[in-house]
């Protein structure tokens, strides 16, 4: 079953962190992907992207990667247990998600 957690503030509160941990099965190795396409000028170098990556690593996940669906294959997403969509420019992200075939819209 797929699970979805929507938050406007990332992992900024303990309640949000607990909700995210509740969605993950951390009894096995967990791989997380942060889609960085929504911040075209900054990508994973942006401090907010690095904070999200650090927050996820604090959950003791095995792997946290970045993926830019503008330039990389969306097929890579199949290998992840969690996909994190960060804020930014939603229409830019949606355009490249559609173009990549990652969505059914």
MIPATOR-989427 format. One record per residue (C-alpha): chain; residue in one letter; x, y, z. Coordinates in pm, whole numbers, plus 50000, padded with zeros to 5 digits. Each point is the difference from the previous one (the first is absolute). Example, Ala and Ser with C-alpha at 12.3 -4.5 7.8 and 13.67 -1.06 7.14 Angstrom:
2
<mol->A type->A px->51230 py->49550 pz->50780>
<mol->A type->S px->50137 py->50344 pz->49934>
//
This chain:
105
<mol->A type->X px->50000 py->50000 pz->50000>
<mol->A type->X px->50132 py->50344 pz->49911>
<mol->A type->X px->50008 py->50266 pz->50268>
<mol->A type->X px->50000 py->50377 pz->49978>
<mol->A type->X px->50100 py->50265 pz->50252>
<mol->A type->X px->49930 py->50362 pz->49907>
<mol->A type->X px->50162 py->50276 pz->50198>
<mol->A type->X px->50068 py->50364 pz->49929>
<mol->A type->X px->50294 py->50013 pz->50239>
<mol->A type->X px->50213 py->49693 pz->49929>
<mol->A type->X px->50112 py->49830 pz->50320>
<mol->A type->X px->49985 py->50317 pz->50209>
<mol->A type->X px->49807 py->49855 pz->50295>
<mol->A type->X px->50027 py->49682 pz->50205>
<mol->A type->X px->49640 py->49913 pz->49908>
<mol->A type->X px->50084 py->50006 pz->49629>
<mol->A type->X px->50315 py->49795 pz->50061>
<mol->A type->X px->49800 py->49737 pz->50191>
<mol->A type->X px->49741 py->49986 pz->49721>
<mol->A type->X px->50273 py->49948 pz->49740>
<mol->A type->X px->50166 py->49727 pz->50206>
<mol->A type->X px->49662 py->49832 pz->50037>
<mol->A type->X px->49975 py->49974 pz->49622>
<mol->A type->X px->50340 py->49839 pz->49960>
<mol->A type->X px->50085 py->49640 pz->50071>
<mol->A type->X px->50348 py->50052 pz->50137>
<mol->A type->X px->50039 py->49632 pz->50094>
<mol->A type->X px->50148 py->49945 pz->49655>
<mol->A type->X px->50238 py->50214 pz->49799>
<mol->A type->X px->49827 py->50315 pz->49884>
<mol->A type->X px->50091 py->50214 pz->49703>
<mol->A type->X px->49866 py->50352 pz->49960>
<mol->A type->X px->50003 py->50224 pz->49696>
<mol->A type->X px->49959 py->50377 pz->50013>
<mol->A type->X px->49873 py->50139 pz->49671>
<mol->A type->X px->50188 py->50324 pz->49954>
<mol->A type->X px->49841 py->50109 pz->49671>
<mol->A type->X px->49769 py->50250 pz->50170>
<mol->A type->X px->50295 py->50230 pz->50077>
<mol->A type->X px->50156 py->50043 pz->49656>
<mol->A type->X px->50259 py->50263 pz->50088>
<mol->A type->X px->50114 py->49845 pz->50326>
<mol->A type->X px->49964 py->49622 pz->49982>
<mol->A type->X px->50144 py->49797 pz->50285>
<mol->A type->X px->50250 py->50274 pz->50095>
<mol->A type->X px->49725 py->50210 pz->50157>
<mol->A type->X px->50022 py->50006 pz->50383>
<mol->A type->X px->49637 py->49885 pz->50031>
<mol->A type->X px->50073 py->49695 pz->49782>
<mol->A type->X px->50301 py->49918 pz->50215>
<mol->A type->X px->49792 py->50041 pz->50319>
<mol->A type->X px->49738 py->49759 pz->49868>
<mol->A type->X px->50271 py->49749 pz->49911>
<mol->A type->X px->50153 py->50035 pz->50348>
<mol->A type->X px->49657 py->49961 pz->50165>
<mol->A type->X px->49939 py->49681 pz->49802>
<mol->A type->X px->50342 py->49864 pz->50091>
<mol->A type->X px->49915 py->50059 pz->50368>
<mol->A type->X px->49724 py->49740 pz->49952>
<mol->A type->X px->50284 py->49750 pz->49953>
<mol->A type->X px->49907 py->49929 pz->49640>
<mol->A type->X px->50257 py->49817 pz->49793>
<mol->A type->X px->50007 py->50227 pz->49698>
<mol->A type->X px->49874 py->50348 pz->49912>
<mol->A type->X px->50051 py->50112 pz->49639>
<mol->A type->X px->49896 py->50290 pz->49781>
<mol->A type->X px->49832 py->49955 pz->49662>
<mol->A type->X px->49931 py->50266 pz->49742>
<mol->A type->X px->49730 py->49869 pz->49766>
<mol->A type->X px->50083 py->50278 pz->49754>
<mol->A type->X px->50334 py->49834 pz->49923>
<mol->A type->X px->49979 py->49648 pz->50147>
<mol->A type->X px->49769 py->49707 pz->49932>
<mol->A type->X px->49690 py->49983 pz->50221>
<mol->A type->X px->50034 py->49620 pz->49981>
<mol->A type->X px->50262 py->50034 pz->50273>
<mol->A type->X px->49716 py->50081 pz->50243>
<mol->A type->X px->49886 py->49636 pz->50001>
<mol->A type->X px->50293 py->49903 pz->50219>
<mol->A type->X px->49903 py->50228 pz->50290>
<mol->A type->X px->49785 py->49942 pz->50306>
<mol->A type->X px->49922 py->50370 pz->50042>
<mol->A type->X px->49985 py->50284 pz->49749>
<mol->A type->X px->50023 py->50349 pz->50143>
<mol->A type->X px->49869 py->50291 pz->49795>
<mol->A type->X px->50138 py->50325 pz->50129>
<mol->A type->X px->49838 py->50339 pz->49955>
<mol->A type->X px->50097 py->50241 pz->49730>
<mol->A type->X px->49829 py->50057 pz->49669>
<mol->A type->X px->49718 py->49744 pz->49975>
<mol->A type->X px->49918 py->50061 pz->49632>
<mol->A type->X px->50366 py->49956 pz->49905>
<mol->A type->X px->50010 py->49672 pz->50192>
<mol->A type->X px->49669 py->49881 pz->49857>
<mol->A type->X px->50117 py->50077 pz->49645>
<mol->A type->X px->50310 py->49782 pz->50037>
<mol->A type->X px->49819 py->49724 pz->50190>
<mol->A type->X px->49753 py->49976 pz->49711>
<mol->A type->X px->50276 py->50018 pz->49738>
<mol->A type->X px->50197 py->49726 pz->50176>
<mol->A type->X px->49702 py->49766 pz->50018>
<mol->A type->X px->50009 py->49994 pz->50378>
<mol->A type->X px->49635 py->50101 pz->50030>
<mol->A type->X px->49674 py->49878 pz->49850>
<mol->A type->X px->49850 py->50349 pz->49959>
//
